[in-house]
C-alpha cells in the first residue's frame, strides 16, 4: 500500500519517524528527504529546498505549525507557516538552541498548548510560544520575537529521541548515560544542590 511505498527505498528504516500534521502523515528517515501521505493516500516526496520540509532529527506539530529539528543545522529548529506543514522559510523562520553546547538536538516534545521541550544530547531547553492561538493573519508575522527560550536543565541531556514522553506536566526520558529520568526530579535535585539520580 501507500505506506509501503513511502518506506520502500529508505536507506535505513531503523531511524524512521513520523508526525501527523493537518491530516497528513509526514515521515522522515536519516539522510533521506521527507515524504508525506494525505487522507487520499497520495504520497509526495519533498526534495530539499529553502521553502520545503527539511531533513530532520525530530519534529513536532504544535499551534498549527510544524517544528523540525534540522539534521543539517544541529542546534536549529525550523517552523512552518500556520496551517501549512509543507511551507518553510529556512534560515529565517528558525529558533537556535544549545548556545555554546557541543550537543545536538535529539527530540522535540510538546507540553500543554504552547510549550515545546527541546531535548539536546547534553541539556534540555523549553520554547514557550507567547501566542496561544494563530490565525491566517499571522502568516507573514515573525512570532519568534515574542517567544521565550529558557534552559531547563543545563547538565543532563537526552540519549534517544523515541524515549522522551510527556506524562502529565512532567517529561520522562532516557538520559545520555542510559538512565530513565523524570525532568521534574532532575531539575529539583539540581536546584537543591543534590546530585541528580535517575529513576
C-alpha positions as CSV (number, residue, x, y, z in Angstrom):
1,X,0.0,0.0,0.0
2,X,0.9,3.7,0.2
3,X,2.8,3.4,3.4
4,X,5.0,0.6,2.0
5,X,5.7,2.9,-1.0
6,X,6.9,5.6,1.4
7,X,9.3,3.3,3.2
8,X,10.4,1.1,0.3
9,X,13.6,2.9,-0.7
10,X,14.6,4.3,2.7
11,X,18.3,3.8,3.3
12,X,17.9,2.8,7.0
13,X,14.4,2.2,8.1
14,X,15.6,1.8,11.8
15,X,15.7,5.6,12.1
16,X,12.3,6.3,10.6
17,X,9.8,8.5,12.5
18,X,6.6,10.3,11.6
19,X,4.3,13.1,12.7
20,X,0.6,13.8,11.9
21,X,0.2,17.4,10.7
22,X,-3.1,18.8,9.3
23,X,-4.4,15.4,8.1
24,X,-1.1,14.4,6.6
25,X,1.4,11.8,7.8
26,X,4.9,13.2,7.3
27,X,7.8,10.6,7.5
28,X,11.5,11.3,7.9
29,X,14.4,8.9,7.8
30,X,18.0,9.7,8.5
31,X,19.7,11.1,5.4
32,X,16.6,11.0,3.2
33,X,14.2,13.7,2.1
34,X,10.9,13.6,3.9
35,X,7.7,12.0,2.4
36,X,4.1,12.7,3.1
37,X,0.8,10.9,2.7
38,X,-2.6,12.7,2.7
39,X,-6.0,11.3,3.5
40,X,-6.5,10.3,-0.1
41,X,-3.3,8.1,0.3
42,X,-1.4,10.3,-2.2
43,X,2.4,10.1,-1.5
44,X,4.6,13.2,-2.0
45,X,8.4,13.1,-2.0
46,X,9.7,16.5,-0.7
47,X,13.0,17.4,-2.3
48,X,15.1,19.7,-0.1
49,X,14.9,23.4,-0.8
50,X,14.7,26.6,1.3
51,X,10.9,26.5,1.2
52,X,10.1,22.9,1.7
53,X,10.2,20.5,4.7
54,X,13.8,20.0,5.8
55,X,15.5,16.7,6.6
56,X,15.0,16.2,10.4
57,X,16.4,14.7,13.6
58,X,13.0,15.2,15.3
59,X,9.7,17.0,14.7
60,X,6.5,18.1,16.4
61,X,3.1,19.5,15.3
62,X,2.1,22.3,17.6
63,X,0.0,25.5,17.4
64,X,-0.8,24.7,13.7
65,X,2.9,24.8,12.8
66,X,5.4,22.0,12.1
67,X,8.5,22.4,14.2
68,X,11.5,20.5,12.8
69,X,15.0,19.9,14.3
70,X,17.1,20.3,11.2
71,X,19.6,17.5,10.6
72,X,22.0,19.8,8.7
73,X,22.0,22.5,11.5
74,X,22.1,20.5,14.7
75,X,21.1,23.5,17.0
76,X,18.2,24.9,15.0
77,X,14.5,24.2,14.9
78,X,12.7,25.5,11.8
79,X,9.0,26.1,11.9
80,X,6.4,26.2,9.1
81,X,3.7,28.6,8.2
82,X,0.5,28.4,10.1
83,X,-1.8,25.6,8.8
84,X,0.8,24.6,6.2
85,X,3.3,22.0,7.3
86,X,4.9,21.9,3.9
87,X,6.0,25.6,3.6
88,X,9.2,26.7,5.4
89,X,11.5,29.7,5.1
90,X,14.7,28.0,6.1
91,X,17.5,30.2,7.5
92,X,14.9,32.8,8.6
93,X,12.0,31.1,10.4
94,X,14.1,29.3,12.9
95,X,15.0,29.3,16.6
96,X,18.5,28.5,17.8
97,X,19.1,26.2,20.9
98,X,22.1,24.9,22.7
99,X,24.1,28.2,22.7
100,X,27.7,27.1,23.3
101,X,26.7,23.5,23.5
102,X,28.6,20.7,21.8
103,X,25.5,18.6,21.8
104,X,22.8,18.3,19.1
105,X,19.0,18.3,19.3
106,X,17.7,14.8,19.9
107,X,14.0,15.2,20.5
108,X,11.1,17.7,20.4
109,X,8.1,17.2,22.8
110,X,5.1,19.5,23.2
111,X,3.6,20.0,26.6
112,X,0.3,21.9,27.1
113,X,-0.8,24.1,24.1
114,X,2.2,26.4,23.9
115,X,5.3,24.7,25.3
116,X,7.9,22.7,23.3
117,X,10.7,20.9,25.1
118,X,13.9,20.8,23.1
119,X,16.0,17.9,24.3
120,X,19.6,18.1,23.3
121,X,22.2,15.4,23.9
122,X,23.7,17.4,26.8
123,X,20.9,19.8,28.1
124,X,17.2,20.4,27.9
125,X,15.6,23.7,26.8
126,X,12.0,25.0,26.7
127,X,10.4,27.1,24.0
128,X,7.2,28.9,25.1
129,X,5.0,30.3,22.4
130,X,3.5,33.6,23.5
131,X,0.6,33.4,21.1
132,X,-1.7,30.6,22.4
133,X,-3.5,30.5,19.0
134,X,-2.7,31.5,15.5
135,X,-4.9,32.7,12.6
136,X,-4.4,33.2,8.9
137,X,-3.4,36.8,9.5
138,X,-0.2,35.5,11.3
139,X,1.3,34.1,8.1
140,X,3.7,36.9,7.5
141,X,4.5,38.0,11.1
142,X,7.6,37.0,12.9
143,X,6.2,35.3,16.1
144,X,9.6,34.2,17.4
145,X,10.3,37.8,18.6
146,X,7.8,37.2,21.4
147,X,8.6,33.5,22.0
148,X,10.7,32.7,25.1
149,X,13.6,30.2,25.2
150,X,15.0,29.0,28.5
151,X,17.4,26.4,29.7
152,X,15.5,24.0,31.9
153,X,18.4,21.5,32.6
154,X,21.9,22.6,31.7
155,X,23.8,19.3,32.5
156,X,21.6,16.3,31.7
157,X,20.6,15.6,28.1
158,X,18.5,13.0,26.2
159,X,20.1,9.9,24.8
160,X,17.3,8.7,22.4
161,X,14.6,10.5,20.5
162,X,11.9,7.8,21.0
163,X,12.5,7.6,24.7
164,X,11.0,11.1,25.5
165,X,7.4,11.0,26.7
166,X,5.3,13.8,28.2
167,X,3.4,12.4,31.2
168,X,1.0,14.9,32.7
169,X,3.1,18.0,33.4
170,X,6.4,16.0,33.5
171,X,8.8,14.7,30.9
172,X,10.2,11.2,31.2
173,X,13.3,10.4,29.1
174,X,16.4,8.2,28.7
175,X,19.4,10.3,29.6
176,X,22.7,10.4,27.7
177,X,24.1,7.7,30.0
178,X,21.1,5.3,29.5
179,X,19.2,6.1,32.7
180,X,15.4,6.7,32.8
181,X,14.8,10.2,34.3
182,X,11.9,12.5,35.2
183,X,12.6,16.1,34.3
184,X,10.9,17.5,37.4
185,X,13.1,15.5,39.7
186,X,16.2,16.2,37.8
187,X,15.6,20.0,38.0
188,X,14.5,19.9,41.7
189,X,17.7,17.9,42.6
190,X,19.9,20.4,40.7
191,X,18.2,23.4,42.4
192,X,18.7,21.8,45.8
193,X,22.3,21.2,45.2
194,X,21.8,17.4,45.4
195,X,23.3,15.1,42.8
196,X,20.5,14.1,40.5
197,X,19.8,10.4,40.3
198,X,17.8,8.5,37.7
199,X,14.5,6.8,38.5
